[in-house]
C-alpha cells in the first residue's frame, strides 16, 4: 500500500513541481484545451507560492505527485462573476495551480489531494472555498464537483482565453 500525504512545498521541490506543471500542460494540449498553453504557470509563480507558504504538494511513496496553491482571498479575478454568483461574503480560500503527475493519473488521487486541501482550509477556519477551471477541462471539473463544489458562474482571468468556470464549496 502506498504512503500518501500532503505537505508544504520547499524550494528544493521546484524541479518536481515544474515537471508536474509541464505534464499537465502537455495533457491539456493533447486534449485540445487552451489552458496553461502559454508560459503560465511558470517558475516565478511557483517561487512566489513557496515564498508565501501557499504551495501544497501531494506526496506518494516519497515522491512529489501533485501540486496546488491554497490561498486566502479575496482574488481580484473573482470580483466579477457572470451567472448565479457567489453565495455569501465570508472570508474564503482559493485553490489554484492544481495538477497531478502523469505517473499517478487515473489512480483517483486527485480527489484525495483535493480533500486534503479542503481539510486544511477548514482547520484554518475557512468554510468557503473557491476554484476555477477552463470550460473544456472536464477532468478537473469532475474532481471539483466530486468534492462537493457547486458551479457558481464564469469568472474572467488575465489570460489569452480569460473565461473560467467558477465553483464554490461551503462547509459547516
Secondary structure, DSSP 8 states (H G I E B T S, - for coil): ---EEEEE--GGGHHHHHHHHHHHHHHHHHTT--SS-SS-S-HHHHHHHHHHT-EEEEEETTEEEEEEEEEES--GGGSSEESS--S-----EEEEEEEE-TTTTTSSHHHHHHHHHHHHHHHTT--EEEEEE-TT-HHHHHHHHHTT-EEEEEEE-SSSS-EEEEEEEE--
